[in-house]
């Protein structure tokens, strides 16, 4: 008898698919978690457990489905599609007519896409454990003949919800009838019905999954599943969604009694454990494992101030790189071990009272290893530490008086060049800004970008730290000045401006692109270009801006002999690559500042990839006449307006009479025949 039973036992599965590691399986489980939980929920026997226990068991089966190591995935597609002819052939073999309505109602979800080998492996494990949780009919019949009741299923270890009963919402008559039909099936037959329906597996693939999951008669399970109609449209009901639940309290009186008993048992266990744990080897060794309180070595090294990277002051002179990695460690507190230890600890584990900020696209986690020290010193009323880990600049600041209120700021600086790594913001106090400059900076000065003809005010440099500079904070409703920092080194002079972040943005001017002349904005012509549009920099604060370029792409004569207007396009590039901001601005003679005619985000126009732009604006002349004025960049051969104002002009300039409030669409033609649309 033993040999016969052994012969009927299915052979262990042999997978020849790709290897799947734990990370791939976890990613598939997280991405398709609701789908897997519903799969387990439908396969579990409804009549053997309450709806609350069934929900928790389904979640437990899915959460335990991760492999322990690299495992070969089953050699079947994770989500194969079965053609209509194939489904009809299967229906004919099963002795039933193809249900076209049921096929049309088969769910077509976003998660209906191929989940990959990771999903196939996790799904197989869910099916295997769900079949094990289903009681065998033969074993149940033997127990009934012996006069014994069926064994209740063991409660899941995880997850557990204390004090609440969770269950799906109730369905209608159709959902109840479908659940009763499924409860009449065996576990393998329920699994076959579910795999054939929501999972869209062919019969051959269903047979393969059931065999690999340990089902003794996969073909019989398919035949048995044919008894339940393919009412897959009902599975979209909340009654079959174990991730959309209702909560109700458990028996409150019984819970109070159990809590008192548990507290008494816990106290007794603590006393007994203390007595038995007194000997040194009372709990036994754990082999080669580290103690539970052991930390990662790299994480420990990142917290050691003695292992901070410190660069020699002369490295930048011979290095091929000119970025933050060659900055030396400076500051009067660079040797304060206690301060450095606190800065590293707060970086790794910021407390609830630490103010943490980060520029867009910048992770705020701890360092992977010992970072580089750039500065540690006293700045105004705070002790400041500046660190660099290759990707980010981190600024830690604590008050001098020892009061609470530490701050931790992050800024992304990967890919910084000589201009982008020329200065950092050390601190802001009373509307003033102090900068830490690069070691190659020879002198620093303050300049008002709104006054291109004014002289530069010299700033002192002490160990790379500038004297205070009034920050660019325009008053509400007016903008009469915009102060920027002017830096001079062996390669020339450049302007940077504080936009509310750790790294100031570099200002450039000129036509972008490989054939353009975009360069530093410290020249006389560049300063005149920037002057009317300096205040537009306020709209780019706290956006992770790396550089801002101003490009005067056209000059247009105004009607009624009102002079000439300047068209300027400003483009802000960010450290993260995305989130670029483009402004097309229009400046008329006598106006204090330029007007924004169009704005856009994440567009290639006005940048190196597409050094071209087209924009328009409604303008009222001194005589009271409204005009549509439009201008394109160099290389535009014609401009056409449609919509509220219609007309075409040859060249890159368009002037048409218009009504107040009229709206028009602009399109330009380039010399090579390409089309360019107007910015909005």
KOLTITOR-857138 format. One record per residue (C-alpha): y, x, z; residue in one letter. Coordinates in steps of 0.02 Angstrom, whole numbers, plus 50000, padded with zeros to 5 digits. Example, Ala and Ser with C-alpha at 12.3 -4.5 7.8 and 13.67 -1.06 7.14 Angstrom:
! KOLTITOR-857138
[miti [49775 50615 50390] 'A']
[miti [49947 50684 50357] 'S']
This chain:
! KOLTITOR-857138
[miti [50000 50000 50000] 'X']
[miti [50119 50140 50040] 'X']
[miti [50095 50218 49869] 'X']
[miti [50127 50053 49782] 'X']
[miti [50291 50029 49874] 'X']
[miti [50340 50206 49833] 'X']
[miti [50305 50174 49649] 'X']
[miti [50421 50024 49647] 'X']
[miti [50565 50119 49726] 'X']
[miti [50696 50163 49593] 'X']
[miti [50715 50344 49547] 'X']
[miti [50870 50433 49611] 'X']
[miti [51013 50431 49486] 'X']
[miti [51042 50584 49379] 'X']
[miti [51222 50599 49325] 'X']
[miti [51271 50705 49176] 'X']
[miti [51454 50656 49172] 'X']
[miti [51604 50768 49215] 'X']
[miti [51622 50838 49390] 'X']
[miti [51742 50741 49500] 'X']
[miti [51820 50821 49655] 'X']
[miti [51884 50732 49808] 'X']
[miti [52064 50736 49748] 'X']
[miti [52023 50648 49584] 'X']
[miti [51919 50518 49674] 'X']
[miti [52056 50487 49802] 'X']
[miti [52186 50466 49665] 'X']
[miti [52075 50338 49576] 'X']
[miti [52041 50247 49740] 'X']
[miti [52225 50234 49785] 'X']
[miti [52277 50180 49610] 'X']
[miti [52141 50047 49593] 'X']
[miti [52124 49999 49777] 'X']
[miti [52156 49810 49759] 'X']
[miti [52034 49803 49614] 'X']
[miti [51897 49895 49711] 'X']
[miti [51921 49789 49867] 'X']
[miti [51905 49629 49766] 'X']
[miti [51747 49701 49686] 'X']
[miti [51670 49732 49857] 'X']
[miti [51730 49563 49924] 'X']
[miti [51647 49468 49782] 'X']
[miti [51482 49563 49800] 'X']
[miti [51465 49535 49988] 'X']
[miti [51364 49380 50037] 'X']
[miti [51483 49239 50086] 'X']
[miti [51354 49145 50188] 'X']
[miti [51309 49291 50302] 'X']
[miti [51480 49327 50376] 'X']
[miti [51646 49243 50409] 'X']
[miti [51790 49267 50289] 'X']
[miti [51882 49381 50412] 'X']
[miti [51730 49495 50436] 'X']
[miti [51698 49493 50249] 'X']
[miti [51877 49551 50212] 'X']
[miti [51868 49694 50338] 'X']
[miti [51697 49747 50275] 'X']
[miti [51760 49750 50095] 'X']
[miti [51906 49863 50144] 'X']
[miti [51789 49973 50246] 'X']
[miti [51667 49996 50100] 'X']
[miti [51807 50050 49983] 'X']
[miti [51887 50168 50109] 'X']
[miti [51720 50256 50137] 'X']
[miti [51684 50276 49951] 'X']
[miti [51756 50453 49934] 'X']
[miti [51630 50591 49893] 'X']
[miti [51610 50738 50011] 'X']
[miti [51635 50869 49877] 'X']
[miti [51628 50894 49689] 'X']
[miti [51511 50762 49619] 'X']
[miti [51455 50721 49443] 'X']
[miti [51523 50555 49381] 'X']
[miti [51400 50427 49307] 'X']
[miti [51380 50451 49120] 'X']
[miti [51453 50280 49075] 'X']
[miti [51632 50233 49034] 'X']
[miti [51736 50179 49183] 'X']
[miti [51805 50026 49094] 'X']
[miti [51720 50002 48924] 'X']
[miti [51772 49862 48812] 'X']
[miti [51639 49748 48743] 'X']
[miti [51671 49672 48574] 'X']
[miti [51664 49486 48546] 'X']
[miti [51509 49509 48436] 'X']
[miti [51423 49606 48574] 'X']
[miti [51462 49471 48702] 'X']
[miti [51398 49337 48583] 'X']
[miti [51237 49435 48556] 'X']
[miti [51213 49450 48742] 'X']
[miti [51241 49264 48763] 'X']
[miti [51111 49228 48631] 'X']
[miti [50984 49342 48717] 'X']
[miti [51020 49253 48881] 'X']
[miti [50981 49085 48801] 'X']
[miti [51155 49012 48815] 'X']
[miti [51297 48978 48695] 'X']
[miti [51446 49096 48700] 'X']
[miti [51584 49024 48806] 'X']
[miti [51738 49056 48701] 'X']
[miti [51854 48978 48830] 'X']
[miti [51781 49086 48967] 'X']
[miti [51801 49240 48858] 'X']
[miti [51981 49194 48824] 'X']
[miti [52008 49168 49009] 'X']
[miti [51935 49336 49055] 'X']
[miti [52074 49425 49151] 'X']
[miti [52179 49552 49054] 'X']
[miti [52271 49650 49187] 'X']
[miti [52370 49811 49192] 'X']
[miti [52225 49887 49292] 'X']
[miti [52111 49841 49147] 'X']
[miti [52138 50015 49078] 'X']
[miti [52010 50155 49089] 'X']
[miti [52009 50225 49265] 'X']
[miti [51924 50387 49213] 'X']
[miti [51771 50472 49289] 'X']
[miti [51849 50468 49463] 'X']
[miti [51858 50280 49460] 'X']
[miti [51681 50265 49390] 'X']
[miti [51614 50371 49534] 'X']
[miti [51708 50274 49669] 'X']
[miti [51657 50107 49593] 'X']
[miti [51474 50160 49592] 'X']
[miti [51485 50207 49777] 'X']
[miti [51565 50038 49817] 'X']
[miti [51426 49946 49724] 'X']
[miti [51292 50050 49812] 'X']
[miti [51359 50018 49987] 'X']
[miti [51392 49834 49951] 'X']
[miti [51211 49811 49896] 'X']
[miti [51153 49895 50055] 'X']
[miti [51258 49771 50154] 'X']
[miti [51174 49625 50066] 'X']
[miti [51014 49568 50156] 'X']
[miti [50857 49569 50052] 'X']
[miti [50786 49397 50018] 'X']
[miti [50608 49460 50041] 'X']
[miti [50651 49539 50208] 'X']
[miti [50742 49381 50263] 'X']
[miti [50594 49273 50212] 'X']
[miti [50474 49381 50314] 'X']
[miti [50587 49364 50466] 'X']
[miti [50597 49174 50445] 'X']
[miti [50407 49161 50432] 'X']
[miti [50395 49262 50592] 'X']
[miti [50513 49141 50679] 'X']
[miti [50655 49267 50690] 'X']
[miti [50835 49238 50640] 'X']
[miti [50921 49347 50513] 'X']
[miti [51000 49505 50583] 'X']
[miti [51190 49494 50590] 'X']
[miti [51281 49630 50492] 'X']
[miti [51350 49775 50590] 'X']
[miti [51539 49770 50612] 'X']
[miti [51634 49899 50512] 'X']
[miti [51699 50050 50605] 'X']
[miti [51858 50054 50502] 'X']
[miti [51973 49968 50475] 'X']
[miti [51992 49864 50633] 'X']
[miti [52132 49741 50671] 'X']
[miti [52149 49703 50856] 'X']
[miti [52208 49532 50910] 'X']
[miti [52216 49457 50735] 'X']
[miti [52099 49369 50617] 'X']
[miti [52135 49408 50433] 'X']
[miti [52070 49301 50291] 'X']
[miti [52120 49253 50114] 'X']
[miti [52210 49093 50075] 'X']
[miti [52106 48939 50044] 'X']
[miti [52069 48891 49865] 'X']
[miti [52042 48727 49777] 'X']
[miti [51885 48634 49732] 'X']
[miti [51847 48747 49583] 'X']
[miti [51862 48906 49687] 'X']
[miti [51750 48832 49823] 'X']
[miti [51619 48781 49695] 'X']
[miti [51620 48956 49618] 'X']
[miti [51598 49038 49789] 'X']
[miti [51451 48923 49827] 'X']
[miti [51368 48969 49662] 'X']
[miti [51393 49154 49697] 'X']
[miti [51323 49136 49873] 'X']
[miti [51161 49069 49798] 'X']
[miti [51135 49231 49701] 'X']
[miti [51055 49389 49766] 'X']
[miti [51161 49542 49800] 'X']
[miti [51116 49631 49635] 'X']
[miti [51147 49470 49537] 'X']
[miti [51318 49449 49617] 'X']
[miti [51357 49630 49574] 'X']
[miti [51300 49601 49394] 'X']
[miti [51412 49447 49379] 'X']
[miti [51563 49541 49445] 'X']
[miti [51534 49698 49341] 'X']
[miti [51510 49594 49185] 'X']
[miti [51668 49491 49220] 'X']
[miti [51820 49574 49301] 'X']
[miti [51755 49749 49263] 'X']
[miti [51717 49705 49080] 'X']
[miti [51558 49808 49072] 'X']
[miti [51426 49776 48940] 'X']
[miti [51252 49726 48995] 'X']
[miti [51185 49900 48961] 'X']
[miti [51321 49977 49070] 'X']
[miti [51294 49846 49206] 'X']
[miti [51108 49888 49205] 'X']
[miti [51150 50073 49219] 'X']
[miti [51269 50046 49366] 'X']
[miti [51145 49936 49460] 'X']
[miti [51004 50060 49432] 'X']
[miti [51111 50206 49493] 'X']
[miti [51164 50101 49643] 'X']
[miti [50981 50076 49694] 'X']
[miti [50942 49901 49629] 'X']
[miti [50755 49881 49601] 'X']
[miti [50766 49754 49458] 'X']
[miti [50930 49770 49364] 'X']
[miti [50868 49668 49215] 'X']
[miti [50816 49526 49331] 'X']
[miti [50986 49532 49414] 'X']
[miti [51069 49507 49244] 'X']
[miti [50958 49359 49206] 'X']
[miti [50996 49284 49376] 'X']
[miti [51183 49310 49352] 'X']
[miti [51175 49204 49194] 'X']
[miti [51153 49050 49305] 'X']
[miti [51336 49060 49359] 'X']
[miti [51464 49010 49226] 'X']
[miti [51588 49143 49172] 'X']
[miti [51736 49064 49263] 'X']
[miti [51829 49227 49279] 'X']
[miti [51999 49144 49267] 'X']
[miti [51973 49080 49445] 'X']
[miti [51970 49258 49512] 'X']
[miti [52159 49263 49495] 'X']
[miti [52171 49137 49637] 'X']
[miti [52228 49197 49810] 'X']
[miti [52060 49137 49876] 'X']
[miti [51978 49290 49796] 'X']
[miti [52116 49416 49838] 'X']
[miti [52066 49515 49995] 'X']
[miti [52231 49609 49989] 'X']
[miti [52340 49453 50008] 'X']
[miti [52293 49388 50180] 'X']
[miti [52340 49264 50314] 'X']
[miti [52343 49312 50498] 'X']
[miti [52294 49205 50649] 'X']
[miti [52265 49256 50831] 'X']
[miti [52091 49277 50904] 'X']
[miti [52030 49196 51065] 'X']
[miti [52170 49248 51184] 'X']
[miti [52076 49212 51347] 'X']
[miti [51920 49307 51291] 'X']
[miti [52028 49452 51230] 'X']
[miti [52113 49465 51401] 'X']
[miti [51944 49474 51488] 'X']
[miti [51880 49606 51368] 'X']
[miti [52038 49709 51391] 'X']
[miti [52014 49714 51580] 'X']
[miti [51832 49765 51558] 'X']
[miti [51879 49899 51432] 'X']
[miti [52009 49973 51549] 'X']
[miti [51883 49983 51691] 'X']
[miti [51753 50062 51578] 'X']
[miti [51881 50185 51510] 'X']
[miti [51932 50241 51685] 'X']
[miti [51749 50268 51731] 'X']
[miti [51721 50366 51571] 'X']
[miti [51870 50480 51607] 'X']
[miti [51805 50518 51782] 'X']
[miti [51629 50554 51719] 'X']
[miti [51694 50659 51575] 'X']
[miti [51800 50764 51692] 'X']
[miti [51649 50797 51803] 'X']
[miti [51535 50843 51659] 'X']
[miti [51668 50945 51569] 'X']
[miti [51704 51063 51715] 'X']
[miti [51585 51204 51657] 'X']
[miti [51655 51318 51523] 'X']
[miti [51518 51273 51400] 'X']
[miti [51501 51093 51452] 'X']
[miti [51541 51018 51280] 'X']
[miti [51446 51148 51180] 'X']
[miti [51510 51266 51042] 'X']
[miti [51575 51206 50873] 'X']
[miti [51504 51349 50771] 'X']
[miti [51627 51436 50657] 'X']
[miti [51756 51296 50666] 'X']
[miti [51929 51333 50734] 'X']
[miti [51985 51238 50890] 'X']
[miti [52064 51067 50859] 'X']
[miti [52239 51132 50900] 'X']
[miti [52231 51275 50773] 'X']
[miti [52371 51279 50642] 'X']
[miti [52372 51334 50462] 'X']
[miti [52408 51521 50450] 'X']
[miti [52538 51500 50313] 'X']
[miti [52625 51364 50413] 'X']
[miti [52625 51476 50568] 'X']
[miti [52697 51620 50467] 'X']
[miti [52835 51506 50402] 'X']
[miti [52888 51474 50583] 'X']
[miti [52896 51658 50631] 'X']
[miti [53074 51726 50618] 'X']
[miti [53004 51901 50615] 'X']
[miti [52922 51865 50446] 'X']
[miti [53077 51801 50358] 'X']
[miti [53110 51886 50191] 'X']
[miti [53266 51995 50198] 'X']
[miti [53332 52072 50037] 'X']
[miti [53423 52237 50034] 'X']
[miti [53610 52227 49990] 'X']
[miti [53586 52338 49837] 'X']
[miti [53438 52247 49756] 'X']
[miti [53546 52136 49644] 'X']
[miti [53622 52289 49557] 'X']
[miti [53455 52342 49481] 'X']
[miti [53361 52177 49474] 'X']
[miti [53330 52086 49310] 'X']
[miti [53365 51923 49402] 'X']
[miti [53535 51865 49459] 'X']
[miti [53499 51713 49564] 'X']
[miti [53477 51670 49748] 'X']
[miti [53319 51778 49761] 'X']
[miti [53425 51937 49761] 'X']
[miti [53553 51881 49891] 'X']
[miti [53551 51992 50046] 'X']
[miti [53541 51925 50223] 'X']
[miti [53718 51914 50294] 'X']
[miti [53807 51844 50446] 'X']
[miti [53844 51896 50625] 'X']
[miti [53690 51802 50690] 'X']
[miti [53563 51868 50564] 'X']
[miti [53473 51955 50709] 'X']
[miti [53475 51805 50828] 'X']
[miti [53288 51770 50842] 'X']
[miti [53312 51613 50946] 'X']
[miti [53429 51534 50819] 'X']
[miti [53315 51577 50675] 'X']
[miti [53164 51508 50768] 'X']
[miti [53254 51344 50800] 'X']
[miti [53307 51330 50618] 'X']
[miti [53129 51358 50556] 'X']
[miti [53056 51236 50683] 'X']
[miti [53180 51099 50638] 'X']
[miti [53146 51128 50453] 'X']
[miti [52959 51106 50482] 'X']
[miti [52974 50962 50607] 'X']
[miti [53146 50878 50607] 'X']
[miti [53166 50767 50760] 'X']
[miti [53233 50591 50764] 'X']
[miti [53409 50650 50807] 'X']
[miti [53422 50775 50664] 'X']
[miti [53529 50718 50518] 'X']
[miti [53430 50758 50360] 'X']
[miti [53503 50747 50184] 'X']
[miti [53437 50802 50015] 'X']
[miti [53505 50800 49838] 'X']
[miti [53413 50686 49715] 'X']
[miti [53246 50757 49662] 'X']
[miti [53236 50879 49809] 'X']
[miti [53084 50873 49926] 'X']
[miti [53125 50887 50111] 'X']
[miti [52960 50952 50179] 'X']
[miti [52934 51115 50271] 'X']
[miti [52914 51283 50186] 'X']
[miti [52745 51337 50120] 'X']
[miti [52771 51514 50185] 'X']
[miti [52905 51628 50257] 'X']
[miti [53070 51587 50168] 'X']
[miti [53212 51706 50125] 'X']
[miti [53359 51723 50244] 'X']
[miti [53527 51714 50156] 'X']
[miti [53646 51690 50301] 'X']
[miti [53651 51662 50490] 'X']
[miti [53819 51657 50575] 'X']
[miti [53959 51560 50656] 'X']
[miti [54057 51444 50542] 'X']
[miti [54202 51353 50625] 'X']
[miti [54121 51256 50769] 'X']
[miti [53939 51275 50720] 'X']
[miti [53800 51402 50704] 'X']
[miti [53736 51396 50525] 'X']
[miti [53576 51464 50447] 'X']
[miti [53549 51466 50258] 'X']
[miti [53370 51488 50195] 'X']
[miti [53292 51494 50021] 'X']
[miti [53108 51460 49978] 'X']
[miti [53116 51486 49789] 'X']
[miti [53140 51301 49752] 'X']
[miti [53270 51244 49878] 'X']
[miti [53419 51299 49979] 'X']
[miti [53407 51237 50158] 'X']
[miti [53556 51233 50276] 'X']
[miti [53530 51214 50463] 'X']
[miti [53681 51186 50576] 'X']
[miti [53695 51159 50763] 'X']
[miti [53852 51136 50870] 'X']
[miti [53919 51287 50963] 'X']
[miti [53940 51189 51125] 'X']
[miti [53753 51152 51134] 'X']
[miti [53776 50966 51107] 'X']
[miti [53646 50868 51011] 'X']
[miti [53675 50832 50829] 'X']
[miti [53588 50964 50723] 'X']
[miti [53596 50940 50534] 'X']
[miti [53473 50990 50398] 'X']
[miti [53526 50987 50215] 'X']
[miti [53422 51024 50059] 'X']
[miti [53474 51064 49881] 'X']
[miti [53364 51103 49732] 'X']
[miti [53407 51269 49647] 'X']
[miti [53255 51316 49541] 'X']
[miti [53306 51396 49377] 'X']
[miti [53477 51450 49440] 'X']
[miti [53569 51577 49333] 'X']
[miti [53712 51695 49377] 'X']
[miti [53843 51557 49369] 'X']
[miti [53740 51429 49464] 'X']
[miti [53699 51554 49601] 'X']
[miti [53877 51614 49625] 'X']
[miti [53920 51517 49785] 'X']
[miti [53854 51401 49921] 'X']
[miti [53945 51283 50038] 'X']
[miti [53935 51350 50216] 'X']
[miti [54027 51210 50303] 'X']
[miti [54161 51076 50295] 'X']
[miti [54287 51048 50434] 'X']
[miti [54452 50953 50439] 'X']
[miti [54451 50927 50250] 'X']
[miti [54425 51114 50218] 'X']
[miti [54275 51201 50140] 'X']
[miti [54205 51374 50172] 'X']
[miti [54094 51455 50041] 'X']
[miti [53966 51595 50046] 'X']
[miti [53982 51692 49884] 'X']
[miti [53855 51795 49787] 'X']
[miti [53851 51984 49818] 'X']
[miti [53917 52016 49642] 'X']
[miti [54077 51915 49672] 'X']
[miti [54226 52033 49690] 'X']
[miti [54366 51910 49728] 'X']
[miti [54393 51725 49761] 'X']
[miti [54542 51609 49743] 'X']
[miti [54594 51427 49753] 'X']
[miti [54660 51333 49602] 'X']
[miti [54722 51155 49576] 'X']
[miti [54634 51091 49421] 'X']
[miti [54771 50962 49396] 'X']
[miti [54902 51102 49379] 'X']
[miti [54840 51215 49238] 'X']
[miti [54997 51321 49238] 'X']
[miti [55001 51356 49425] 'X']
[miti [54948 51525 49495] 'X']
[miti [54786 51552 49589] 'X']
[miti [54798 51567 49779] 'X']
[miti [54698 51715 49841] 'X']
[miti [54559 51686 49969] 'X']
[miti [54495 51821 50085] 'X']
[miti [54311 51872 50080] 'X']
[miti [54228 51926 50243] 'X']
[miti [54047 51975 50220] 'X']
[miti [54043 51856 50072] 'X']
[miti [54122 51710 50168] 'X']
[miti [54285 51639 50101] 'X']
[miti [54433 51583 50204] 'X']
[miti [54454 51393 50214] 'X']
[miti [54494 51303 50053] 'X']
[miti [54559 51124 50047] 'X']
[miti [54421 51015 49978] 'X']
[miti [54442 50905 49824] 'X']
[miti [54466 50739 49915] 'X']
[miti [54583 50627 49814] 'X']
[miti [54671 50488 49906] 'X']
[miti [54615 50309 49869] 'X']
[miti [54709 50240 49720] 'X']
[miti [54787 50406 49670] 'X']
[miti [54732 50578 49617] 'X']
[miti [54870 50707 49616] 'X']
[miti [54764 50864 49646] 'X']
[miti [54587 50930 49631] 'X']
[miti [54556 51099 49713] 'X']
[miti [54421 51211 49643] 'X']
[miti [54355 51384 49687] 'X']
[miti [54389 51525 49564] 'X']
[miti [54266 51671 49570] 'X']
[miti [54283 51839 49482] 'X']
[miti [54144 51966 49451] 'X']
[miti [54103 52101 49324] 'X']
[miti [54063 51972 49189] 'X']
[miti [54222 51868 49203] 'X']
[miti [54300 51723 49297] 'X']
[miti [54223 51552 49327] 'X']
[miti [54269 51391 49417] 'X']
[miti [54157 51293 49535] 'X']
[miti [54195 51131 49626] 'X']
[miti [54128 51049 49783] 'X']
[miti [54043 50883 49744] 'X']
[miti [53982 50850 49920] 'X']
[miti [53823 50955 49912] 'X']
[miti [53762 51128 49961] 'X']
[miti [53779 51203 49787] 'X']
[miti [53948 51181 49700] 'X']
[miti [53947 51127 49518] 'X']
[miti [54000 51251 49384] 'X']
[miti [54140 51193 49269] 'X']
[miti [54133 51238 49084] 'X']
[miti [54230 51188 48929] 'X']
[miti [54197 51182 48742] 'X']
[miti [54078 51110 48613] 'X']
[miti [53898 51113 48678] 'X']
[miti [53748 51172 48580] 'X']
[miti [53682 51336 48515] 'X']
[miti [53822 51344 48387] 'X']
[miti [53956 51284 48507] 'X']
[miti [54085 51379 48605] 'X']
[miti [54054 51305 48779] 'X']
[miti [54104 51433 48909] 'X']
[miti [54186 51455 49078] 'X']
[miti [54333 51341 49116] 'X']
[miti [54447 51477 49183] 'X']
[miti [54543 51507 49020] 'X']
[miti [54714 51432 48985] 'X']
[miti [54653 51313 48849] 'X']
[miti [54505 51257 48955] 'X']
[miti [54619 51223 49103] 'X']
[miti [54732 51116 48994] 'X']
[miti [54579 51020 48933] 'X']
[miti [54518 50987 49110] 'X']
[miti [54686 50941 49187] 'X']
[miti [54696 50754 49142] 'X']
[miti [54511 50727 49178] 'X']
[miti [54486 50825 49340] 'X']
[miti [54486 50668 49447] 'X']
[miti [54338 50597 49350] 'X']
[miti [54231 50725 49444] 'X']
[miti [54238 50608 49595] 'X']
[miti [54115 50491 49507] 'X']
[miti [53986 50632 49504] 'X']
[miti [53975 50664 49691] 'X']
[miti [53807 50676 49779] 'X']
[miti [53706 50665 49618] 'X']
[miti [53631 50840 49617] 'X']
[miti [53752 50900 49482] 'X']
[miti [53725 51077 49420] 'X']
[miti [53867 51095 49295] 'X']
[miti [54000 50988 49210] 'X']
[miti [54064 51024 49035] 'X']
[miti [54226 50954 48960] 'X']
[miti [54230 50945 48770] 'X']
[miti [54388 50894 48676] 'X']
[miti [54299 50823 48524] 'X']
[miti [54444 50737 48434] 'X']
[miti [54632 50711 48428] 'X']
[miti [54696 50546 48358] 'X']
[miti [54874 50496 48301] 'X']
[miti [54929 50337 48387] 'X']
[miti [55003 50188 48292] 'X']
[miti [55188 50147 48304] 'X']
[miti [55231 50334 48311] 'X']
[miti [55174 50346 48492] 'X']
[miti [55113 50525 48478] 'X']
[miti [54933 50589 48482] 'X']
[miti [54791 50547 48601] 'X']
[miti [54654 50666 48657] 'X']
[miti [54471 50618 48661] 'X']
[miti [54367 50718 48787] 'X']
[miti [54183 50701 48829] 'X']
[miti [54125 50762 49001] 'X']
[miti [53939 50786 49032] 'X']
[miti [53862 50821 49203] 'X']
[miti [53694 50911 49203] 'X']
[miti [53583 50900 49358] 'X']
[miti [53463 51020 49443] 'X']
[miti [53318 50899 49422] 'X']
[miti [53345 50880 49234] 'X']
[miti [53362 50691 49230] 'X']
[miti [53507 50585 49288] 'X']
[miti [53636 50664 49172] 'X']
[miti [53803 50573 49164] 'X']
[miti [53914 50565 49010] 'X']
[miti [54094 50502 49008] 'X']
[miti [54198 50478 48850] 'X']
[miti [54381 50484 48905] 'X']
[miti [54544 50444 48818] 'X']
[miti [54712 50521 48863] 'X']
[miti [54880 50468 48792] 'X']
[miti [55046 50563 48806] 'X']
[miti [55135 50531 48968] 'X']
[miti [54983 50461 49059] 'X']
[miti [54945 50558 49220] 'X']
[miti [54756 50549 49200] 'X']
[miti [54632 50503 49065] 'X']
[miti [54549 50333 49051] 'X']
[miti [54361 50313 49042] 'X']
[miti [54321 50232 48874] 'X']
[miti [54130 50237 48888] 'X']
[miti [53997 50300 49006] 'X']
[miti [53809 50326 48992] 'X']
[miti [53665 50405 49087] 'X']
[miti [53514 50502 49024] 'X']
[miti [53573 50510 48843] 'X']
[miti [53571 50666 48732] 'X']
[miti [53745 50639 48659] 'X']
[miti [53880 50763 48709] 'X']
[miti [53746 50890 48756] 'X']
[miti [53658 51041 48684] 'X']
[miti [53523 50937 48599] 'X']
[miti [53647 50820 48514] 'X']
[miti [53822 50898 48510] 'X']
[miti [53898 50740 48439] 'X']
[miti [53983 50587 48510] 'X']
[miti [54070 50426 48454] 'X']
[miti [54176 50315 48567] 'X']
[miti [54311 50182 48555] 'X']
[miti [54442 50098 48662] 'X']
[miti [54563 49951 48654] 'X']
[miti [54742 50016 48666] 'X']
[miti [54908 49923 48678] 'X']
[miti [55057 50003 48594] 'X']
[miti [55234 50004 48659] 'X']
[miti [55275 49861 48539] 'X']
[miti [55142 49752 48621] 'X']
[miti [55012 49763 48480] 'X']
[miti [54828 49788 48524] 'X']
[miti [54725 49913 48424] 'X']
[miti [54544 49968 48419] 'X']
[miti [54546 50157 48419] 'X']
[miti [54385 50253 48389] 'X']
[miti [54345 50437 48362] 'X']
[miti [54191 50537 48321] 'X']
[miti [54153 50720 48342] 'X']
[miti [54160 50851 48206] 'X']
[miti [54046 50812 48060] 'X']
[miti [54074 50623 48063] 'X']
[miti [54115 50564 47886] 'X']
[miti [54146 50378 47920] 'X']
[miti [54164 50257 48066] 'X']
[miti [54123 50070 48055] 'X']
[miti [54165 49932 48179] 'X']
[miti [54073 49765 48183] 'X']
[miti [54078 49614 48297] 'X']
[miti [54245 49562 48372] 'X']
[miti [54336 49687 48261] 'X']
[miti [54275 49735 48088] 'X']
[miti [54325 49877 47976] 'X']
[miti [54277 50049 47908] 'X']
[miti [54373 50211 47897] 'X']
[miti [54330 50373 47811] 'X']
[miti [54327 50526 47920] 'X']
[miti [54301 50534 48107] 'X']
[miti [54449 50422 48159] 'X']
[miti [54465 50232 48155] 'X']
[miti [54621 50126 48190] 'X']
[miti [54613 49936 48175] 'X']
[miti [54722 49796 48242] 'X']
[miti [54628 49690 48370] 'X']
[miti [54646 49547 48492] 'X']
[miti [54659 49577 48678] 'X']
[miti [54484 49581 48755] 'X']
[miti [54395 49599 48587] 'X']
[miti [54227 49688 48587] 'X']
[miti [54156 49785 48442] 'X']
[miti [54003 49889 48401] 'X']
[miti [54034 50062 48328] 'X']
[miti [53926 50161 48208] 'X']
[miti [53964 50327 48127] 'X']
[miti [53890 50421 47980] 'X']
[miti [53867 50610 47986] 'X']
[miti [53872 50735 47844] 'X']
[miti [53683 50747 47839] 'X']
[miti [53665 50557 47827] 'X']
[miti [53614 50527 48008] 'X']
[miti [53686 50381 48105] 'X']
[miti [53768 50390 48274] 'X']
[miti [53809 50240 48383] 'X']
[miti [53957 50227 48499] 'X']
[miti [53941 50258 48685] 'X']
[miti [53964 50107 48797] 'X']
